[in-house]
Amino acid sequence: MIHIAFRLLYRYSVVALAGLLIMECSQKQPVVARVNNKAITSQQLAASLPWRIDSTIGEDKTKHRVLENIVTKELFVQEAERQGLEQEITYRLELEKKGLVTQELYNTVVARGNRLNELDLEVAYKLLKNEIHTKLIEVPSESLARRIASELNADVPFETLAVRYSVHPSAPSGGDLGYRPELAIPEPVRSVVLALAPGGRTNPVRVGNNYQIIMLVDRRPADPPPPPFQEIKQKLTSSLKQKQRRDLANKYLADLRTRLVYDPKGLDILCKPVDSITEEEKEECVAIRDNTKYVKVKRLLHVARRFPASLDTAMRKYTIRREIEEDLLYDDALHRGLDKLPRVQKKLAQKHSDLLYEALYKKEITDKVTVSDKAVRNYYEQNRSKYVNSKFEAVSSMIRHRLLAERRDKRLKEYTAGLRSKANITIDEVALRSVARARKNSKEHK
């Protein structure tokens, strides 16, 4: 959630950002057109041209059609700004920014997962040559894990304790995990297990938020053995990088969650019907971030309002915790300055234009075009020859969709023509031709 003052600052900063980006592009790229003094550069046009030109249309016509679409969109964006539609897109733009910078944070966190050398691959390959048969008990607390270890030392069967205490999916089968390649056992468990003799078991090992006790039942050569190293090297590299990235992401999330302390009372309040939450309850704490920042019930009411009545309490609390974690992720990304990356700013400016276009299209086209039941019936009666074997009820929805599409297309053409009639649009044909030649030359040299 973002403070209202930031929302206002953010809204106008994005508008300024879009202008700065376009101005910067204008200074570096030839201008192919201007729409009310707003420049459209050769770079913008080139990026929008299709990779393959339809030979029946030709490059020149394709180029002009694409430019016309860009001009039309710019007219819509400018008109949306003039009509004050910025406020309507603020929330969606915030969500877009949150998604972009959070993705950049993920890319930053997992970047080290792309570093592998030949030795790493050789070690991993050796771990594919053997399989181990293990049994597992996984519990949520260290004290319970140590108590189970004591019972195992007292000769209580491993399977009995797994069924009784383990929270792992293997519990019903006595914790039996069957045979797996040694590589499939994650660290730090793998090193401990590989040091065991068959029949031995580990002390409690912390894995994520839980504790595990593993018994080594058997070790044997892989059957069938792995393919030759060079044959699977590429696939193994891809698999190891993916695993490293996943492990890095999970470690980051685990560390992030240690910065949050949840208050059960606040979580319980948010599981109630929103209309029943009192003003006093809205001030209750749901979580404490970094031992200093309090997340109150009132900041999460928008999440609770989206809960369907059938959603159980566990899922409601999970969703609330996810929302709080995502806000912390977002703040971490902002703290790292990831929102200032040029590629993020460029995508955000583009999304800003897209949302303004969509907002004006909805207001002036979608919301102003309707098709009455009478119009659908009249069309059906006037075109009975097309529907000889179809009853009205079977085709009415299709007819309505067709009439809506036709009327919206007509309305769009009329509205666009009106915007064009009031606009100052200039096109530089020489610059257009150079864009076409540049794209053609780039293809020839590929």
BELSUL-V34834 format. One record per residue. RES is the residue in one letter. PHI is phi in whole degrees, 0 to 359 (* if undefined). Layout:
RES,PHI ; RES,PHI
This chain:
M,* ; I,238 ; H,302 ; I,300 ; A,296 ; F,294 ; R,300 ; L,294 ; L,299 ; Y,295 ; R,301 ; Y,283 ; S,291 ; V,292 ; V,299 ; A,296 ; L,299 ; A,300 ; G,295 ; L,295 ; L,296 ; I,294 ; M,297 ; E,296 ; C,296 ; S,297 ; Q,287 ; K,257 ; Q,242 ; P,300 ; V,267 ; V,266 ; A,200 ; R,229 ; V,239 ; N,52 ; N,72 ; K,272 ; A,280 ; I,246 ; T,268 ; S,298 ; Q,295 ; Q,299 ; L,294 ; A,301 ; A,292 ; S,265 ; L,290 ; P,292 ; W,292 ; R,248 ; I,268 ; D,294 ; S,295 ; T,284 ; I,260 ; G,92 ; E,291 ; D,297 ; K,294 ; T,299 ; K,299 ; H,293 ; R,296 ; V,296 ; L,297 ; E,299 ; N,295 ; I,295 ; V,298 ; T,300 ; K,298 ; E,297 ; L,298 ; F,296 ; V,298 ; Q,296 ; E,291 ; A,297 ; E,296 ; R,296 ; Q,276 ; G,74 ; L,275 ; E,306 ; Q,297 ; E,290 ; I,257 ; T,303 ; Y,296 ; R,295 ; L,291 ; E,297 ; L,298 ; E,296 ; K,297 ; K,299 ; G,295 ; L,295 ; V,286 ; T,292 ; Q,296 ; E,296 ; L,297 ; Y,301 ; N,300 ; T,292 ; V,296 ; V,266 ; A,303 ; R,294 ; G,287 ; N,265 ; R,259 ; L,225 ; N,242 ; E,299 ; L,295 ; D,303 ; L,293 ; E,294 ; V,296 ; A,297 ; Y,297 ; K,298 ; L,287 ; L,276 ; K,280 ; N,233 ; E,241 ; I,232 ; H,256 ; T,231 ; K,235 ; L,224 ; I,238 ; E,235 ; V,226 ; P,277 ; S,226 ; E,292 ; S,297 ; L,292 ; A,299 ; R,291 ; R,294 ; I,295 ; A,300 ; S,294 ; E,293 ; L,296 ; N,295 ; A,269 ; D,72 ; V,289 ; P,303 ; F,305 ; E,297 ; T,298 ; L,289 ; A,296 ; V,297 ; R,284 ; Y,242 ; S,293 ; V,261 ; H,281 ; P,303 ; S,280 ; A,305 ; P,300 ; S,263 ; G,74 ; G,81 ; D,288 ; L,258 ; G,70 ; Y,272 ; R,218 ; P,300 ; E,303 ; L,296 ; A,284 ; I,274 ; P,286 ; E,281 ; P,274 ; V,294 ; R,304 ; S,300 ; V,290 ; V,293 ; L,293 ; A,275 ; L,274 ; A,265 ; P,309 ; G,96 ; G,277 ; R,217 ; T,274 ; N,287 ; P,304 ; V,241 ; R,282 ; V,228 ; G,66 ; N,265 ; N,248 ; Y,235 ; Q,239 ; I,238 ; I,241 ; M,252 ; L,270 ; V,272 ; D,200 ; R,227 ; R,208 ; P,295 ; A,298 ; D,225 ; P,284 ; P,290 ; P,294 ; P,299 ; P,306 ; F,307 ; Q,297 ; E,289 ; I,249 ; K,303 ; Q,295 ; K,295 ; L,295 ; T,300 ; S,298 ; S,295 ; L,293 ; K,296 ; Q,299 ; K,294 ; Q,299 ; R,297 ; R,296 ; D,296 ; L,296 ; A,295 ; N,296 ; K,295 ; Y,299 ; L,295 ; A,297 ; D,295 ; L,297 ; R,292 ; T,290 ; R,274 ; L,241 ; V,237 ; Y,267 ; D,256 ; P,304 ; K,296 ; G,295 ; L,297 ; D,296 ; I,299 ; L,288 ; C,272 ; K,279 ; P,303 ; V,302 ; D,294 ; S,267 ; I,282 ; T,279 ; E,298 ; E,294 ; E,293 ; K,296 ; E,271 ; E,291 ; C,276 ; V,260 ; A,204 ; I,243 ; R,260 ; D,54 ; N,64 ; T,228 ; K,256 ; Y,262 ; V,259 ; K,264 ; V,305 ; K,298 ; R,281 ; L,241 ; L,297 ; H,296 ; V,287 ; A,297 ; R,294 ; R,273 ; F,290 ; P,292 ; A,300 ; S,278 ; L,289 ; D,284 ; T,298 ; A,299 ; M,290 ; R,297 ; K,293 ; Y,299 ; T,296 ; I,296 ; R,298 ; R,298 ; E,298 ; I,294 ; E,296 ; E,295 ; D,296 ; L,292 ; L,302 ; Y,298 ; D,297 ; D,296 ; A,297 ; L,295 ; H,299 ; R,278 ; G,76 ; L,290 ; D,288 ; K,266 ; L,299 ; P,306 ; R,292 ; V,289 ; Q,298 ; K,295 ; K,296 ; L,292 ; A,297 ; Q,295 ; K,294 ; H,302 ; S,295 ; D,300 ; L,291 ; L,296 ; Y,301 ; E,297 ; A,295 ; L,290 ; Y,300 ; K,297 ; K,292 ; E,263 ; I,245 ; T,301 ; D,285 ; K,258 ; V,246 ; T,229 ; V,228 ; S,281 ; D,299 ; K,295 ; A,295 ; V,295 ; R,297 ; N,298 ; Y,297 ; Y,297 ; E,293 ; Q,284 ; N,234 ; R,301 ; S,297 ; K,281 ; Y,234 ; V,303 ; N,258 ; S,236 ; K,283 ; F,303 ; E,299 ; A,282 ; V,242 ; S,300 ; S,296 ; M,296 ; I,296 ; R,300 ; H,299 ; R,295 ; L,296 ; L,299 ; A,299 ; E,295 ; R,289 ; R,294 ; D,297 ; K,295 ; R,298 ; L,299 ; K,297 ; E,293 ; Y,293 ; T,297 ; A,299 ; G,295 ; L,295 ; R,295 ; S,294 ; K,260 ; A,260 ; N,256 ; I,243 ; T,235 ; I,233 ; D,262 ; E,296 ; V,296 ; A,296 ; L,298 ; R,296 ; S,293 ; V,296 ; A,297 ; R,294 ; A,297 ; R,293 ; K,297 ; N,295 ; S,295 ; K,290 ; E,295 ; H,264 ; K,288
